[in-house]
Amino acid sequence: MPRVPIAIIAGLIGFALYVAAVMIIADTVLTWHWAFQAMYFVLAGSLWVFPIRWLMFWAILAWALSLGSFPAWYGAALFSLAWAGRAIAANGIDRALGLV
């Protein structure tokens, strides 16, 4: 079975389980101070991105390797992510975005 359908099924099931866990924990969090609630919901709303991102890269890697080379857009995306990471690490987020 190709990786893309596996990634889609795993992503949907994993996301549903993640949302269920976040909702169960949210019942307890709602009794906390509003600042801690805000931190919880910001983290819970953004942490799902990392496993899904990994799953997307895993799914497309086999396809790209089957072509014999990476598509141009894939290489450009990886290059721009690497460049942005280096710029932020070297200069801080405000200088990397040109805010200073």
N, C-alpha and C positions, 0 to 999 in steps of 0.2 A: 504494500500500500504506500502511495506517495506520502511525503511528509506534510504537505499542505493540508489535506483533509484531517490528518491526525492532529495537526496543530490547531485547526479550527475547532474540532471536537474537544480537545484538551483545554483550549482557551475558554470555550463557553462553559464547560463543566467547572473548571477552576475558578472562573470569574463568579459563577453562581454560588459556589461554596464560599468564596471570599466575601461576597455581599452578605450572605447569610451569617457568617461569623461576625462581620462588622455590625450588623443589625442586632445580633444577640448581645454583643459587648456594649453597644450604644445604650441599652436599657440601664446599665450600671453607670455609664459615663454621664447620663443626663442628670444624675444626682450630684455631680461634681460642680466646682466653681466654673463660671462661664469661660475663663481663660483656658482652663484645662480641657474643657469641651471643645473650644476652638482648635486647640492643638491636636486633639484626637481626630476631629473630623477633617482637618487639613491633611494630616498624615494618612488617615484611612482613605481619603479621597484621591491620594496620589501614589501610594505605595503599590497599587496593583499594576502600575505601568511597567515596573522593572521585570517581573516575570513574563508579562505579555510581550515586552520588547525582546527578551531573550528567545521566547517561543517564535516570534516572527523571524528573527535572524536565523534560528535553527531551521525553520521551514524553508526559507529562501536559499540557504546555503547549498543544499543538495541540488536545487534547481539550477543555481548559478554554476555549480561545479559540473553539472551534466552538460551545460552549454560549452564547456571547455574554457570559459573565461567569465569574469564577472561583467554584467551589463554596465554600461558607462554611468548610468544614474546611480547604481549601487556604489561604485567606487567613489563617485563625486560626493555622495552622502557620507560615506565613511571618512573621506578626507576632510569635509567641512566640519564634521563632529570632532575629529581629532584636532583640527586647527582651533576650533572654538575652545576645546578643553585646554589646550596649551596656552591660549591667550588669556583665559580666565585664571589659570594657575600662575601665570607669570605676572599679570597685571592687576588681578582682582576683577570682579564682575563689573564694577562701575567703569573702569578704563576700557575693558574689552568691549563694552557696549557703546563706548564713546560718550559717556555721561560726564566725564571729567576732562 
